[in-house]
Amino acid sequence: MTDSLPGDPRDALIRAQAEQLGEQERRLAAQAEQIATLEAMVADLREQLAAAERAGSRNSGNSSMPPSSDDLPGRKPPRKQRRAAERAEKKKKRGKQPGSPGASMTWEVPDRTEDHYPEGSCSCGRDLADAEDLGVTRSFQQEEIPAAPAERVQHDLHEARCACGRARVAARPAGVPDSALSAGPRLRALVVYLVIFQHVPVERCRHLIADVTGAVVSDGFIHSCLARAASLAAEVVALIRALITASAVAGFDETTLRSGPAGEKKYVHGAFTEEYSAFWLGARSLDAMEDAGILPGFAGIVVSDRYQNYFNPRWKHIAGNQACLAHLLRDFEDCAESYPGIIWPAQAQRALRGMIHAWHAALEQGLPAIPADALKPLEHEFRHAVLAGLASVPRVPGPKNSTKQRPGRDLLEFCRDRRDDVLRFTTDTSIWPTNNISEQGVRPMKTRQKISGRLASDDVTQDRLDIRSYIDTARKHGKNAMDVLHSLMLGRPWRPPWRPPAQAFSP
């Protein structure tokens, strides 16, 4: 048997180095894995930051956000507004600005005159009450409101006997319920006016009425006034919706509203013409829009933003759509801010503004459409701006309804695929190029929410929307809000007449 030879010391060294190399490779692999994880995390954080910066840059100048959101903390106002503010800081002086509407008082025949005579004693010691009146030296007029303390009116119903022997009792006046004690119709109208039209919260309404009139009312009384007004206005609201359904052109818009249990998002939908306004509460869905009862039977032109539900084939009777150019201008402004230095957003905006200007000019001249010589170059510029945008903003591959596209891609495809719905107003001046009438109509809902917050009941919210439909429609016909509410509380609600609009709404 041969004795084993001692191992070569170099073998141990090689094994040690191999182990070191293996450990180093494992560390490098772990490091590479950690770097890949960190890079993915950084990419995700960059994406989140970009989304947050984009969300923070949204305002009423480059999106469909309302102007009331421009003053939220951390949000930039629109570029146009910022530039105007910068110019105003340099040029603006105190007081009324040139071109702004003003109000001035004029000397008029007074409703009453109060005479004032010197009082006290003369320097000679005689009482000025015995002094000779030498006439008026100076006169001053003031615009004043009379003190309006609530009156306690008692209605006594007399009985009279005719010569034939029959006795008759006077009928209760309108607005006087069959109750020994009640509040008058004008006080109830004031309650509804303050809560619905001026957005005064219920508790503050109660204090305001007590401070101004001396009448003491309860929260329950205020709620009963709102319910009563909604009940009396129900038939008028139904008539308003029917009149809008029969209109040739109507604007539609919606806005979020906090109503019902916390955590639920509701929408106020609105339909508007130059003569009528209608509001209803629901979800942002086709079923909710159908339940309102206007779009299913509407056979005119729908003016709206690009929300897909307004372009749904469910509305079988509509004559066509008109996309709001104010929304498109804001969307192209978003493209200009998202892609600095590119030209096509400004070209599209210039063309759209030119078409709006041409529409106004044609309307003033009584023309049925924009003249071809004015329209053709603007159409050409807009079409080429859209084509240039489509070439520079390629579509992200994937399913159409679930793949998020780059800013502006969906806008450009809409302008390409729905060209007629963008330019329909150019061939008919009775169609509005913007939906400003609807945006102005739903904006007070956001004001009310900011002041009063959430309403706990959907039914109560709908009552308030119905009253608002009644008031806004009356004001469009030149009626005083307090007067029509007083008539409503007397049981004689004002009813809107049907008359075709004399001219198109001017945005």
Salt bridges, closest charged atoms under 4 A:
ASP8 OD2 - ARG10 NH2 2.77
GLU23 OE1 - ARG26 NH2 2.61
GLU23 OE2 - ARG27 NE 3.51
GLU114 OE2 - ARG112 NH1 2.51
GLU114 OE1 - HIS116 NE2 3.85
GLU203 OE2 - HIS207 NE2 3.77
ASP219 OD1 - ARG206 NE 2.80
GLU235 OE1 - ARG495 NH2 3.16
GLU254 OE2 - ARG284 NH2 3.07
GLU264 OE1 - LYS266 NZ 3.51
GLU275 OE1 - HIS477 NE2 2.85
GLU275 OE1 - ARG499 NH2 3.55
ASP287 OD1 - ARG314 NH1 3.01
GLU290 OE1 - ARG314 NH1 2.65
ASP331 OD2 - ARG306 NH2 3.11
GLU333 OE2 - ARG79 NH2 2.63
ASP334 OD2 - ARG54 NH2 2.68
ASP334 OD1 - ARG58 NH1 2.45
GLU379 OE2 - ARG419 NH2 3.16
GLU381 OE2 - ARG350 NH2 2.65
GLU413 OE2 - ARG395 NH1 2.79
GLU413 OE2 - ARG409 NE 2.85
ASP417 OD1 - ARG416 NE 2.80
ASP421 OD2 - ARG418 NH1 2.74
ASP421 OD1 - ARG424 NH2 2.63
GLU439 OE2 - HIS327 NE2 3.02
GLU439 OE2 - ARG330 NH2 2.89
ASP458 OD2 - LYS266 NZ 2.45
ASP466 OD1 - ARG241 NH2 3.89
ASP472 OD1 - ARG468 NE 3.03
